[in-house]
Amino acid sequence: MEKDEQVYRGKISFINYEKQFATIDYLHNTKQKSVNFKTNAADSGKKPHQFKLNDSVSFQLRLSDRGDKMTAYNVKFIHNEAVDLLIQKSAIENRFAGYLKIVDGKFFVKEVESYVLFPIQLSKWEKEPVETAANVAISFKLINIDKPNSIAAELFSHNYTAEYKKALQHFDKKIDIEAVVARVSPHAVYLNLFGEKMQAKLSVTEAEKETIKEGDIIPVNIVHLTSNRVVVKRVTA
């Protein structure tokens, strides 16, 4: 039997993120069985899913490439009871404890009770944790909880870049910034605020744009600042 058209249901009992494979436990004809699958397989669904421990999934079976055993394919995420419970808890208090983990060069946090791994989402101007922080206890909250394929963790402790810290000071104290024009596009002017690592878009009229060129100095004020967005306004005499 090279391919089985039957659709099975099971639960992920093991994941090796580095080698990108996982094990599904399922019941067939009253017998408990297990089968492996590649988590990065193209047929695991059109929209990428970060498979987690205890995910309930549907799948089909076929012979492995070596032809010596069955493997799962067309693996589709159904739900995860542990994640569902954490989402319910987040509605009351969105604060959890976990440990930093490094998987395939990327940072994740493992929730202490469920052992579920969530990818860490950093802001545009936030530094990654250092590798020595792996396995360190840390607090986090869940974000994107309305999108099962995009649920991530945001740490409560942030290590922002020097540029963001400067921007925060200038925003709080309403200090003017001598911004440098980095690029002039057909629709806007792009400014470097504190070097090239923090850029803002300045809306200008067509007449104003004609007089602006790359390298010009334009005094601006920050009128809106979040960890992912900065909005500036030109300072006028």
C-alpha positions in Angstrom: 0.0 0.0 0.0 1.8 3.1 -1.2 -0.9 5.6 -0.2 -3.9 5.4 2.0 -6.8 7.7 1.1 -8.4 7.4 4.5 -8.2 10.4 6.8 -7.1 9.7 10.4 -7.1 11.8 13.5 -4.5 11.9 16.2 -2.4 14.0 18.6 1.2 15.1 18.3 3.2 13.4 21.1 6.7 14.4 20.2 8.4 17.2 18.2 12.0 17.6 17.2 12.2 21.2 15.9 15.8 21.0 14.9 15.3 18.0 12.6 11.8 19.1 11.7 9.8 16.0 12.3 7.1 15.0 14.8 5.3 11.9 16.0 1.5 11.5 15.9 -0.3 9.0 18.2 -3.6 7.7 16.9 -6.1 4.9 17.4 -6.9 2.5 14.6 -9.0 -0.6 14.9 -8.8 -0.3 18.7 -5.0 -0.4 18.5 -2.8 2.5 19.6 -0.3 3.4 16.8 2.3 6.1 16.1 3.5 7.6 12.9 6.1 10.3 12.0 5.9 13.2 9.6 8.0 16.1 8.4 6.9 19.4 10.0 8.2 21.3 7.0 6.6 19.2 4.4 4.9 21.2 1.6 1.7 19.1 1.8 1.2 19.9 5.5 -1.2 22.7 4.5 -1.0 25.8 2.3 -0.7 28.1 5.3 2.3 27.3 7.4 1.5 26.1 10.9 3.9 26.0 13.8 3.0 22.5 15.1 3.1 22.2 18.9 3.0 19.4 21.4 -0.5 18.0 21.9 -1.9 19.4 18.7 -4.9 17.5 17.5 -4.4 16.9 13.7 -5.9 15.1 10.8 -3.6 13.2 8.4 -3.3 10.5 5.7 -0.8 7.7 5.4 1.7 6.7 2.6 5.0 4.8 2.3 8.1 6.8 3.3 10.6 7.7 0.7 12.7 4.7 1.6 9.6 2.4 1.3 10.2 0.7 4.6 7.4 2.2 6.8 4.4 4.4 6.7 4.6 8.2 7.1 1.9 10.8 7.6 1.2 13.5 5.0 -1.4 16.2 4.4 -1.2 16.9 8.1 -3.7 19.6 9.2 -4.0 21.3 12.5 -7.4 21.0 14.2 -7.0 22.4 17.7 -4.8 22.2 20.8 -6.6 21.9 24.1 -3.6 23.2 26.1 -3.3 26.3 23.9 -7.1 26.8 24.1 -6.8 26.8 27.9 -4.0 29.3 27.9 -6.0 31.6 25.7 -8.9 31.3 28.1 -6.6 32.2 31.0 -5.2 35.2 29.1 -8.7 36.7 29.1 -8.4 36.9 32.9 -4.7 37.6 33.3 -2.4 37.6 30.3 0.8 36.8 32.1 2.5 33.4 32.0 5.8 31.9 33.2 8.1 30.1 30.9 11.7 29.3 29.8 13.6 30.7 26.9 14.5 28.1 24.2 16.5 28.3 21.0 15.1 26.2 18.2 16.8 26.3 14.8 18.5 29.6 15.7 15.2 31.3 16.7 14.0 32.1 20.2 10.9 30.5 21.7 9.4 30.4 25.2 8.1 27.2 26.7 5.2 27.6 29.0 6.0 25.9 32.4 2.8 23.9 32.9 1.8 22.9 29.3 5.3 22.7 27.8 3.9 24.4 24.7 6.5 26.4 22.7 5.5 29.8 21.4 7.7 31.9 19.1 8.9 35.1 20.6 7.8 38.2 18.7 10.2 41.2 19.1 9.5 44.8 18.1 11.3 46.5 15.3 13.7 48.2 17.7 14.2 45.4 20.2 17.3 43.3 20.6 17.2 39.5 20.6 17.9 37.8 24.0 21.5 36.6 24.3 22.1 32.8 23.7 23.2 32.5 27.3 19.6 33.3 28.3 18.4 30.0 27.1 16.6 28.0 29.8 16.2 31.1 31.9 12.8 31.6 33.6 10.9 34.6 32.1 7.4 36.1 32.1 5.5 36.6 28.9 2.1 37.3 27.4 0.3 35.8 24.5 -0.4 38.0 21.4 -2.3 37.3 18.1 -4.6 35.0 20.1 -7.4 35.4 17.5 -5.1 33.8 14.8 -4.2 30.1 15.6 -1.3 30.1 13.1 0.2 33.3 14.4 0.0 33.0 18.2 3.2 34.3 19.7 4.8 35.3 23.0 5.8 38.9 23.9 8.2 39.2 26.8 7.6 41.6 29.7 11.3 42.4 29.9 12.5 44.3 26.8 16.0 45.2 25.6 15.5 48.1 23.3 18.1 49.5 20.9 19.8 52.8 21.7 17.9 54.4 18.8 14.5 53.6 20.4 15.6 54.8 23.8 16.7 58.1 22.2 13.4 58.4 20.4 11.5 57.8 23.6 13.5 60.6 25.4 12.8 63.0 22.5 9.1 62.1 22.4 8.6 62.4 26.1 10.4 65.8 26.3 9.2 67.0 22.9 12.8 67.6 21.7 13.4 68.5 18.1 15.4 66.0 16.0 17.8 66.9 13.1 16.6 64.2 10.8 18.5 63.3 7.6 16.7 62.6 4.3 17.5 59.0 3.4 15.2 58.7 0.3 12.6 60.7 -1.6 9.9 58.5 -3.2 6.9 59.6 -5.4 4.7 59.6 -2.3 6.8 60.6 0.7 10.2 61.5 2.2 12.0 58.9 4.3 14.1 60.2 7.2 16.9 58.7 9.3 16.2 59.9 12.9 19.3 58.6 14.8 21.4 57.0 12.1 20.1 54.4 9.7 18.5 52.0 12.2 15.4 54.1 12.9 13.5 55.5 9.9 10.3 57.6 9.7 8.1 58.7 6.8 7.4 62.4 6.4 4.3 63.4 4.4 5.0 66.5 2.3 3.2 68.4 -0.5 4.4 68.1 -4.1 5.8 71.6 -3.9 7.8 70.7 -0.8 9.1 67.5 -2.2 10.6 69.3 -5.2 12.9 71.2 -2.9 14.0 68.2 -0.8 16.9 65.9 -1.8 18.8 63.0 -0.2 21.1 64.2 2.6 19.1 67.3 3.5 18.6 68.0 7.2 14.9 68.5 8.3 14.0 69.3 11.9 11.1 67.1 13.1 9.2 66.2 16.2 8.0 62.7 17.1 4.2 62.9 17.5 3.5 59.2 18.0 5.7 56.4 19.1 5.2 52.7 19.8 7.6 49.8 19.9 6.9 49.2 16.2 5.9 52.6 14.7 7.2 56.2 14.8 5.3 59.2 13.4 7.0 62.5 12.9 5.9 66.1 12.0 8.1 68.7 10.4 9.0 71.6 12.7 8.0 74.9 11.3 9.3 78.3 12.3 
